[in-house]
Amino acid sequence: MDNKDWTKDFGDNLANMINAAGFTQGKFADAIDVNPSTVSRYINKTALPGSKIMDRICNVLKCSFEDIVNFKK
């Protein structure tokens, strides 16, 4: 899978997992200690989180990176 496809899957899956966990984007951004616009960029497929933020995302969502990439709604 090329980077563009991976980014698209990540953003869509992250949005679905945030919603499934009961977070708004703003509350999720607070939980992982980033600006809400940063979460928006992840979801809109214009940025990917670094490893430290990815660890926070996984901790808050109680999942692995692979869970996010392979999430099915």
N, C-alpha and C positions, 0 to 999 in steps of 0.2 A: 504494500500500500504506500503510495507516495505521501509526502507531507501534507499536501492540500486535503486529500481524502481523510487522513488521520485527524487533521484539525477540524474538519467538518463533523466527523463522528464524535470527537471529543466535545465540541461545543454543544451539539444537540443532546448528547448523553448527559453532560453535566447539567444542562437546563432541566432535563427530565428528572435527574436524581435530586436536584435541589428542590424541585416541586414535590417529588415523592416523599422527601424528608420533611416537608411542611414549612420550608423556608421561603421568604421573599428574597429577591436578589439582594436587597439592602441588608436584611438580617444575616444572610449568608456571608456577605462581604464583612460585616462586623465580626462574625464568628471566626473568619479566617484572617482577620486583621489587614484587610486591603480596602481600597476605595471602591465604592459601588461601580464606578466606571470601569475598573479593572475586571470585575466579574462580567460586566457587559461585554467587554472585549473578548473574553474567553468564550462566552456564549455566542457572540456574533462572528466568531471564527477569525478574528483579526490579531489575536495574541494567544500564546500558550504560557501556562505558569511555569516558573522555574521549579527546581527540586524542593526547595524549602516551602514554597506555597503549595506545591502538590502534596507534600506531607501533611500540611494543615488541612487541605481539602479532604484528603482520605481520612484523617482523624475525625473531622467534623461529620463527614458522611458515613463513618464507620465502614469503610470499604477499602479495596486496593485500587491501584491505578488500572489494573486489568479489568476490574469490575466497571470502572467508568467507561473505558474504551469499548467494552462488550455489552454494556447495559442495553436491555431490551425493555421498552415501555410496557 
